[in-house]
């Protein structure tokens, strides 16, 4: 699954000791684009924190896995990023493709019509 948008906030890195050794994770908040933007908290684990080197305000596409687990009768959902692609903003036109190049932005001018040549009835 992929989620695209801009990074609103990068939360502080967390670490600790588990049964498999030391772990590291960092959460960041992304806002999707579109008519009804959504905010999503995504987690990056381990060495990918340094590999991705995320910055606030960047536009990205995150490839994620969504996983839920139950603990003491409550359900918790994680959105874990395994790949990040930076989105390059298109110049101008609000991210849309630019129109084709035209030599002249205006159509050629028609020669002025004289009163004698005007054959309109009014």
N, C-alpha and C positions, 0 to 999 in steps of 0.2 A: 504494500500500500504506500502511496506517496501523498505528502502534504506539502503544498507550496504557500509561501507567504514571506512576510518580513519579521525579523527577530525584534520583538518589543523589549525583552529583558533577558539577561543572563543571570541566573541565581548563583550564589556561592557554591563552590565545589564541596562535596561531602565525602568523607572517607571513614573507614573503620576496619575492624578485624572480624573475620568470619571463620567458619570451620575450614574453609579452603584458602585462608590467608587474607591479606590486605585487599580491600576493595575501594574503588573510587567511582563517584558518579557526580554528574552535574545536570541540572535541569535548566531548560530555557523555554521562554514563552514565545510562540509564533502566532501572528495574526494572518489568517487566510485572506484572500482577495475575493472580490465579487460583490454582488448586491447585498448579501447578508454575511459579512465577515464573522468568522469564529476565532476565538483564542484557544490555543491548545498548548498544554505543558508537555514537552518532549524531554526524555532523559537520554543522556549519553553516558556510557560506561567505560571505565578503564582507560587504555591508551588512546582511544578514539577522541577523548577530550582534547589531548594535545594535537592529534592528527587533524581534527576538524578546525581548531582555532577559530571558533565563532566570534563574531563581532556584532554588537547591537546595531540595528538598522539595516543589516544585510538582507538581501532577498535570496531565499534558498528554496530548494526542493529537497525534503527529507524523505528517504526511504525508511519506513518504520515497520515494526511488528507491534501489534496490539495484543495484550495478554491480560487476562483477569485471573485472580486467585481469591480463595475464601480463607478468612482467618477469624475465628471466634464468631461465626455467624454473619460476618460482614464481608462484602466483596470489594476488592481493590483492583483498579485497572491501571496498567502501565503502558505508556507509548514509548517504545525504545527505538532510537535511531541507529541504523547500522550503516547508512551511507548518506552523505550530504553533497549536493551539487549546488554550486552558486549560480544564481540566475543573473545574467547580464541584462541590464535595462536598455531597452531600445531608445535611441536618442529622439526626443521630441514626440509629438503626436500621442502622448499618454500611453506609451508602450505598444502602440499599434504600428503596423508596417507603414513605411513612408510611401506616399504616392509616387508613381513613376515620374521621372524627370521630364520637364517640358521646356522647350527653348523659350517660349514666350508664355507668360501666365494669362495673357488676354488674347481673344480671337482677333484676327486682322480686321482693321476698320474698313467699312464699306464707304465708297465715295459718296459725298453729300448729294442728295437728290435736289434738283432745282424745281421750281414751281411749275415750269413748262412741262417737265417730264412726268409730273404727278398726274396719273390718270384715275385717281380715286374720286368717286362721285360726291364726296362731302368735303 
